[in-house]
Amino acid sequence: MKKVLLASFFVLTLTASPYVVLAETEAERRTRLEAELQVVERQILTQSRLVEDKQLERRSLERDISLIEGEIKQVQLGIHARSVAITQLSDQIGEKAVVLSILQAKSKKQRESLADLVRKSSLMEDYSLVEVLLSKKSFSEFFTDIATFNSLKSSLNESLEILRSIESDTFTQKELLASKQETEAEMKRIQELQKKEIESKERQKEQILTVTKGEEKAYQQLLESQQKTAAQLRNALFQLLGGGGGIAFPQAVELAKYAERQTGVEAGMVLAILEQETNLGSNLGSCVYNDLRGGKTVMHPDRDAPIFVAISTVLGFDPRTKQVSCPIVSNGERYGWGGAMGPSQFIPSTWAVYGGIVNNGSGWVYSQSDDAIRRINGGSSAANPFNNQDAFLATALLLRDNGANGTYAGNRLAALRYYAGWGGANNPANAFYGDQVMNRKSRLDSEMQILGGS
């Protein structure tokens, strides 16, 4: 009986003092979040393989419902992964803010110390050595003052070096903090898009089940009725970002096929990327490169702005009126930089790689011999990021260089690199982008076949 009462008391004690027993240190919190993220990332990879296997099966009601459910699960896991990652980032941002505050406090004290040293040094320098010598009763006092003066100068120089080091560290911490805040804002934006994707998939699933009542024959009839005819495709518009607008689908196909002939990257892949970028283009707006947004220019002043001006010079447009993308704004806060150009939404520093903009040591200039797009086109005009043909070709070139090789895995990886760079391509939280591009490619390939068979 005593044992039972003792056990009950122990349980009540634990329950009554949760903050004492369950309190989590910062190190424990980091470890827990990292472990949670690893578990979710493994689940995402497993789900990705299941979805990929399902896509290879013949279309049927069971297969397509399973595929939709798998994609929903995949996006849900992606949102979970991003939630954990955002929490980790928030913690890191808090840590950086504390470090920044400490550095700023140190900088203030060091400046005060420096000001005091400057005042003392100035007082010493107001007297000539003769005046100091005559005011002293002995040579020992005179040399003591000289030693003090030299010590002051040495301390002054040392204090200056310390201050410069603190200010350099402060600047670095500010840059790291801004970068993490930008990443967090981008993650939240993608998370919102993923939630909309889930809602769309759920509606699609409900519609299929409502119309077919779970019957395979009814589902095949539904697929046939939904398949666009060649006439419908000829009249369809393919939407492009950055001023490209809506162009006729057959025209988009021809541009993509031209890019395929020049690079080997499938036309459906080029179209899928451009369509995906249009779907994610929620940060587009009527910005110009030197507009101010949140106290900073739209375009990165060092990395991109000089290149954009060089592009405008060779192409003959006014950079102060040409529209580019706006920075990301989340809850009234600005993060990162805008400045993406044209249908392919390349930032100037990326366009420079294919468009022949080089640094000659004195600044950014156009080099015809380095203009890969012009060389491929065989024309007399410089590559233009706002021209549809050049934009399609640039997209294909970047996909090729990112590893697009005609296989499902190679194309998907190239799409992920296009979106997240080589470093972020293997992050399971970004898997949704590669999967959505490949889904779009499958549909677009089918539509191109219908169009070609008309």
C-alpha positions as CSV (number, residue, x, y, z in Angstrom):
1,M,0.0,0.0,0.0
2,K,2.9,2.4,0.9
3,K,4.5,1.6,-2.5
4,V,1.3,2.5,-4.3
5,L,0.9,5.7,-2.3
6,L,4.5,6.6,-2.9
7,A,4.2,6.0,-6.6
8,S,1.0,8.1,-6.8
9,F,2.8,10.9,-4.9
10,F,5.7,10.7,-7.3
11,V,3.4,11.0,-10.3
12,L,1.5,13.9,-8.8
13,T,4.8,15.6,-8.1
14,L,5.8,15.2,-11.7
15,T,2.5,16.5,-12.9
16,A,2.4,19.4,-10.6
17,S,5.9,20.6,-11.6
18,P,6.1,20.2,-15.4
19,Y,8.4,23.2,-15.9
20,V,11.0,21.8,-13.5
21,V,11.0,18.3,-14.9
22,L,10.4,19.0,-18.6
23,A,12.4,22.2,-18.9
24,E,14.5,22.0,-22.1
25,T,18.0,23.5,-22.4
26,E,19.0,25.3,-25.6
27,A,21.3,22.4,-26.5
28,E,18.5,19.9,-25.9
29,R,16.1,21.9,-28.0
30,R,18.6,22.1,-30.9
31,T,19.1,18.3,-30.7
32,R,15.4,17.6,-30.6
33,L,14.6,19.8,-33.6
34,E,17.5,18.4,-35.6
35,A,16.3,14.8,-34.9
36,E,12.7,15.7,-35.7
37,L,13.8,17.3,-39.0
38,Q,15.9,14.2,-39.9
39,V,12.9,11.9,-39.3
40,V,10.6,14.1,-41.5
41,E,13.2,14.3,-44.3
42,R,13.5,10.5,-44.4
43,Q,9.7,10.3,-44.6
44,I,9.7,12.8,-47.5
45,L,12.3,10.8,-49.4
46,T,10.3,7.6,-48.9
47,Q,7.1,9.3,-50.0
48,S,8.9,10.7,-53.1
49,R,10.0,7.2,-54.1
50,L,6.4,5.9,-53.7
51,V,5.0,8.8,-55.8
52,E,7.7,8.2,-58.5
53,D,6.8,4.5,-58.7
54,K,3.1,5.3,-58.9
55,Q,3.7,7.7,-61.8
56,L,5.2,4.9,-63.9
57,E,2.0,2.8,-63.6
58,R,-0.7,2.9,-66.2
59,R,-3.4,5.5,-65.5
60,S,-6.3,4.1,-63.5
61,L,-8.6,5.4,-60.8
62,E,-6.8,3.5,-58.0
63,R,-3.4,4.7,-59.3
64,D,-4.4,8.4,-59.7
65,I,-6.2,8.6,-56.3
66,S,-3.1,7.0,-54.7
67,L,-0.9,9.4,-56.5
68,I,-3.0,12.4,-55.3
69,E,-3.0,11.1,-51.8
70,G,0.8,10.5,-52.0
71,E,1.4,14.0,-53.3
72,I,-0.8,15.5,-50.5
73,K,1.2,13.5,-47.9
74,Q,4.4,14.6,-49.5
75,V,3.4,18.3,-49.3
76,Q,2.2,17.9,-45.7
77,L,5.6,16.4,-44.8
78,G,7.2,19.3,-46.6
79,I,5.2,21.8,-44.6
80,H,6.2,20.0,-41.4
81,A,9.9,20.0,-42.4
82,R,9.7,23.7,-43.2
83,S,8.0,24.4,-39.9
84,V,10.8,22.7,-38.0
85,A,13.4,24.5,-40.2
86,I,11.7,27.9,-39.6
87,T,11.7,27.2,-35.9
88,Q,15.5,26.4,-36.1
89,L,16.0,29.6,-38.1
90,S,14.0,31.7,-35.6
91,D,16.2,30.3,-32.8
92,Q,19.4,31.1,-34.8
93,I,18.0,34.6,-35.6
94,G,17.5,35.2,-31.9
95,E,21.0,34.0,-31.1
96,K,22.4,36.3,-33.8
97,A,20.4,39.2,-32.4
98,V,21.9,38.6,-29.0
99,V,25.4,38.5,-30.4
100,L,24.8,41.6,-32.4
101,S,23.5,43.4,-29.2
102,I,26.7,42.3,-27.3
103,L,28.9,43.5,-30.1
104,Q,27.1,46.9,-30.3
105,A,27.5,47.3,-26.5
106,K,31.2,46.5,-26.8
107,S,31.6,48.9,-29.7
108,K,30.0,51.7,-27.5
109,K,32.3,51.0,-24.6
110,Q,35.3,50.9,-26.9
111,R,34.3,54.2,-28.5
112,E,34.0,55.8,-25.1
113,S,37.4,54.4,-24.1
114,L,38.9,55.6,-27.4
115,A,37.4,59.1,-26.9
116,D,39.0,59.2,-23.4
117,L,42.4,58.2,-24.8
118,V,42.1,60.8,-27.6
119,R,41.4,63.5,-24.9
120,K,44.4,62.5,-22.8
121,S,46.7,62.3,-25.8
122,S,45.5,65.7,-26.9
123,L,46.3,67.2,-23.5
124,M,49.8,65.7,-23.7
125,E,50.4,67.1,-27.2
126,D,49.3,70.6,-26.1
127,Y,52.7,70.9,-24.4
128,S,56.1,70.9,-26.1
129,L,58.8,68.7,-24.7
130,V,60.6,71.8,-23.4
131,E,57.6,72.9,-21.5
132,V,57.1,69.5,-20.0
133,L,60.8,69.3,-19.1
134,L,60.8,72.8,-17.4
135,S,57.7,72.0,-15.4
136,K,59.3,68.9,-13.8
137,K,61.5,68.9,-10.8
138,S,63.6,66.0,-12.0
139,F,64.6,64.1,-15.1
140,S,62.9,61.0,-13.8
141,E,59.5,62.8,-13.7
142,F,60.1,64.0,-17.3
143,F,60.9,60.6,-18.6
144,T,57.9,59.1,-16.7
145,D,55.6,61.5,-18.6
146,I,57.3,60.6,-21.9
147,A,56.7,56.9,-21.2
148,T,53.1,57.7,-20.3
149,F,52.6,59.6,-23.5
150,N,54.1,56.7,-25.6
151,S,51.9,54.3,-23.6
152,L,48.8,56.4,-24.5
153,K,49.7,56.4,-28.2
154,S,50.2,52.6,-28.1
155,S,46.8,52.2,-26.3
156,L,45.2,54.5,-28.8
157,N,46.4,52.4,-31.7
158,E,45.4,49.2,-30.0
159,S,42.0,50.6,-29.2
160,L,41.5,51.6,-32.8
161,E,42.3,48.1,-34.0
162,I,39.9,46.5,-31.5
163,L,37.2,48.9,-32.6
164,R,37.7,48.1,-36.2
165,S,37.6,44.3,-35.4
166,I,34.3,44.7,-33.4
167,E,32.7,46.8,-36.2
168,S,33.8,44.2,-38.8
169,D,32.3,41.4,-36.7
170,T,29.1,43.4,-36.2
171,F,28.8,43.9,-39.9
172,T,29.3,40.2,-40.5
173,Q,26.7,39.3,-37.9
174,K,24.2,41.8,-39.4
175,E,24.7,40.2,-42.9
176,L,24.2,36.7,-41.5
177,L,21.1,37.9,-39.6
178,A,19.6,39.5,-42.8
179,S,20.4,36.3,-44.8
180,K,18.6,34.0,-42.3
181,Q,15.6,36.4,-42.1
182,E,15.4,36.3,-45.9
183,T,15.6,32.5,-45.9
184,E,12.9,32.3,-43.3
185,A,10.6,34.6,-45.2
186,E,11.1,32.6,-48.4
187,M,10.4,29.4,-46.5
188,K,7.1,30.8,-45.1
189,R,6.1,32.0,-48.6
190,I,6.7,28.5,-50.1
191,Q,4.8,27.0,-47.1
192,E,1.8,29.1,-48.0
193,L,2.0,28.0,-51.6
194,Q,2.2,24.4,-50.5
195,K,-0.9,24.8,-48.3
196,K,-2.8,26.0,-51.4
197,E,-1.4,23.0,-53.3
198,I,-2.9,20.7,-50.7
199,E,-6.3,22.4,-50.9
200,S,-6.2,22.1,-54.7
201,K,-5.3,18.4,-54.6
202,E,-8.0,17.7,-52.0
203,R,-10.6,19.3,-54.3
204,Q,-9.3,17.4,-57.3
205,K,-9.6,14.1,-55.3
206,E,-13.2,14.9,-54.1
207,Q,-14.2,15.9,-57.6
208,I,-12.9,12.6,-59.1
209,L,-14.6,10.5,-56.5
210,T,-17.9,12.4,-56.8
211,V,-18.0,12.1,-60.6
212,T,-16.9,8.5,-60.9
213,K,-18.4,7.1,-57.7
214,G,-15.3,4.9,-57.5
215,E,-15.9,3.2,-60.8
216,E,-12.9,2.6,-63.1
217,K,-15.0,2.8,-66.3
218,A,-16.5,6.2,-65.3
219,Y,-13.0,7.4,-64.5
220,Q,-11.6,6.5,-67.9
221,Q,-14.6,8.4,-69.5
222,L,-13.8,11.4,-67.3
223,L,-10.1,11.3,-68.5
224,E,-11.2,11.3,-72.1
225,S,-13.6,14.2,-71.6
226,Q,-10.9,16.3,-69.8
227,Q,-8.3,15.7,-72.5
228,K,-7.8,18.9,-74.5
229,T,-8.3,18.7,-78.2
230,A,-5.8,19.9,-80.7
231,A,-8.1,22.8,-81.5
232,Q,-8.3,23.8,-77.9
233,L,-4.5,23.7,-77.5
234,R,-4.0,25.8,-80.6
235,N,-6.1,28.5,-79.0
236,A,-4.7,28.1,-75.5
237,L,-2.3,30.7,-74.0
238,F,0.9,29.9,-72.2
239,Q,1.5,32.4,-69.5
240,L,5.0,33.9,-69.0
241,L,6.5,36.0,-66.2
242,G,8.3,39.3,-66.3
243,G,6.5,41.0,-69.2
244,G,6.3,37.9,-71.4
245,G,2.6,37.8,-70.9
246,G,0.4,35.1,-72.5
247,I,1.6,33.7,-75.8
248,A,-0.1,31.1,-77.9
249,F,0.6,27.6,-76.7
250,P,1.9,26.5,-80.2
251,Q,4.3,29.4,-80.2
252,A,5.6,28.4,-76.7
253,V,6.0,24.9,-78.0
254,E,8.0,26.0,-81.0
255,L,10.3,28.2,-78.8
256,A,10.8,25.3,-76.4
257,K,11.6,22.9,-79.3
258,Y,14.1,25.4,-80.7
259,A,15.8,25.4,-77.2
260,E,15.7,21.6,-77.2
261,R,17.5,21.4,-80.6
262,Q,20.2,23.8,-79.4
263,T,20.8,22.3,-75.9
264,G,19.4,18.7,-75.8
265,V,17.0,19.6,-73.0
266,E,13.5,18.4,-73.7
267,A,10.9,21.0,-74.7
268,G,8.5,19.7,-72.1
269,M,11.1,20.3,-69.4
270,V,11.7,23.9,-70.6
271,L,7.9,24.6,-70.6
272,A,7.4,22.9,-67.2
273,I,10.1,25.1,-65.6
274,L,8.7,28.3,-67.1
275,E,5.1,27.3,-66.0
276,Q,6.3,26.4,-62.5
277,E,8.2,29.7,-62.2
278,T,5.0,31.6,-63.3
279,N,3.0,29.7,-60.6
280,L,5.5,30.7,-57.9
281,G,5.9,34.3,-59.1
282,S,4.0,35.9,-56.3
283,N,6.8,38.5,-55.7
284,L,6.6,40.0,-59.1
285,G,5.5,43.6,-59.4
286,S,6.1,46.9,-61.2
287,C,9.5,47.6,-59.7
288,V,12.6,49.2,-61.3
289,Y,16.1,48.4,-60.3
290,N,16.8,51.5,-58.3
291,D,13.4,51.9,-56.6
292,L,13.6,52.0,-52.8
293,R,11.7,49.3,-50.9
294,G,12.1,49.2,-47.1
295,G,15.0,51.6,-47.2
296,K,17.0,49.6,-49.8
297,T,17.2,49.5,-53.6
298,V,15.2,46.8,-55.3
299,M,18.2,45.2,-56.9
300,H,21.4,44.2,-55.1
301,P,23.7,47.3,-55.6
302,D,26.9,45.4,-56.0
303,R,26.1,41.9,-57.3
304,D,23.4,42.8,-59.9
305,A,22.8,46.6,-60.4
306,P,26.0,47.3,-62.4
307,I,25.4,44.3,-64.6
308,F,21.8,45.4,-65.2
309,V,23.1,48.8,-66.3
310,A,25.5,47.1,-68.6
311,I,22.7,45.0,-70.1
312,S,20.6,48.2,-70.6
313,T,23.5,49.9,-72.3
314,V,24.0,47.2,-74.9
315,L,20.3,46.7,-75.5
316,G,19.5,50.4,-75.5
317,F,16.7,50.6,-72.9
318,D,16.4,52.9,-69.9
319,P,17.1,50.9,-66.7
320,R,15.1,53.4,-64.7
321,T,11.9,52.4,-66.4
322,K,12.4,48.7,-67.3
323,Q,10.3,46.5,-65.0
324,V,11.9,43.8,-62.9
325,S,10.7,41.7,-60.0
326,C,10.2,43.2,-56.6
327,P,11.8,41.9,-53.3
328,I,9.9,39.5,-51.1
329,V,7.6,41.3,-48.6
330,S,6.2,39.3,-45.7
331,N,4.0,40.9,-43.0
332,G,5.2,44.3,-44.1
333,E,8.8,43.3,-43.8
334,R,11.1,43.3,-46.8
335,Y,13.6,40.4,-47.2
336,G,16.2,39.8,-49.9
337,W,16.5,41.4,-53.3
338,G,14.4,41.8,-56.4
339,G,15.6,42.3,-59.9
340,A,14.7,39.1,-61.7
341,M,14.3,39.8,-65.4
342,G,12.0,38.6,-68.2
343,P,10.2,35.2,-68.7
344,S,13.1,33.1,-67.3
345,Q,13.3,35.3,-64.2
346,F,17.1,35.4,-64.2
347,I,18.8,37.9,-61.9
348,P,21.4,39.9,-63.8
349,S,24.4,38.1,-62.3
350,T,23.0,34.8,-63.6
351,W,22.1,36.2,-67.0
352,A,25.7,37.5,-67.4
353,V,27.0,33.9,-67.6
354,Y,25.0,33.2,-70.8
355,G,24.5,36.7,-72.1
356,G,28.1,37.9,-72.4
357,I,28.3,40.5,-69.7
358,V,31.9,40.4,-68.3
359,N,34.0,42.4,-65.9
360,N,37.0,43.8,-67.7
361,G,38.6,45.1,-64.5
362,S,37.2,48.6,-64.9
363,G,33.5,47.5,-64.7
364,W,30.9,45.4,-66.4
365,V,30.7,45.5,-70.2
366,Y,29.3,43.4,-73.0
367,S,31.5,40.9,-74.7
368,Q,30.2,39.4,-78.0
369,S,32.6,36.5,-77.8
370,D,31.2,35.5,-74.4
371,D,27.5,35.8,-75.5
372,A,26.6,32.1,-75.6
373,I,22.9,32.9,-76.5
374,R,23.9,35.1,-79.4
375,R,26.4,32.6,-80.7
376,I,23.8,29.8,-80.6
377,N,21.2,32.0,-82.3
378,G,23.7,33.1,-85.0
379,G,22.3,36.6,-85.0
380,S,23.7,40.1,-84.8
381,S,21.9,41.2,-81.7
382,A,23.1,40.8,-78.1
383,A,21.2,38.3,-75.9
384,N,18.1,39.9,-74.4
385,P,16.5,38.6,-71.1
386,F,13.2,40.2,-72.1
387,N,13.0,38.4,-75.4
388,N,11.0,35.2,-75.4
389,Q,13.3,33.1,-77.6
390,D,16.4,34.2,-75.7
391,A,14.7,33.5,-72.3
392,F,13.6,30.0,-73.4
393,L,17.1,29.3,-74.6
394,A,18.7,30.6,-71.3
395,T,16.3,28.4,-69.3
396,A,17.4,25.4,-71.3
397,L,21.1,26.2,-71.0
398,L,20.8,26.5,-67.2
399,L,18.9,23.3,-67.0
400,R,21.5,21.5,-69.2
401,D,24.3,22.8,-67.0
402,N,22.3,21.7,-63.9
403,G,22.2,18.1,-65.2
404,A,19.0,17.7,-67.2
405,N,19.6,14.6,-69.2
406,G,16.3,13.2,-70.3
407,T,15.9,10.8,-67.4
408,Y,13.3,11.4,-64.7
409,A,15.9,11.6,-61.9
410,G,18.3,13.8,-63.9
411,N,15.5,16.2,-65.0
412,R,14.1,16.4,-61.5
413,L,17.5,17.1,-60.0
414,A,18.1,19.8,-62.6
415,A,14.8,21.4,-61.7
416,L,15.7,21.4,-58.0
417,R,19.1,23.0,-58.8
418,Y,17.3,25.6,-60.9
419,Y,15.1,26.5,-57.9
420,A,17.4,26.0,-54.9
421,G,20.9,25.9,-56.3
422,W,23.2,23.0,-56.0
423,G,23.5,23.3,-52.2
424,G,19.7,23.2,-51.7
425,A,18.8,20.6,-54.3
426,N,19.2,17.7,-51.9
427,N,17.2,19.3,-49.2
428,P,14.0,17.2,-48.9
429,A,12.0,20.3,-47.9
430,N,12.5,21.5,-51.5
431,A,11.3,18.2,-53.0
432,F,7.9,19.6,-53.9
433,Y,9.4,21.9,-56.6
434,G,11.0,19.0,-58.5
435,D,7.9,16.8,-58.2
436,Q,5.6,19.6,-59.4
437,V,7.9,20.3,-62.4
438,M,7.9,16.7,-63.4
439,N,4.1,16.5,-63.1
440,R,3.8,19.6,-65.3
441,K,6.2,18.0,-67.8
442,S,4.2,14.8,-68.0
443,R,1.0,16.9,-68.8
444,L,2.8,19.2,-71.2
445,D,4.4,16.2,-73.1
446,S,0.9,14.8,-73.5
447,E,-0.5,18.1,-74.8
448,M,2.4,18.5,-77.2
449,Q,1.7,15.0,-78.6
450,I,-1.9,16.0,-79.2
451,L,-0.9,19.2,-80.8
452,G,1.6,17.5,-83.0
453,G,-0.9,14.8,-84.1
454,S,-3.5,17.3,-85.3
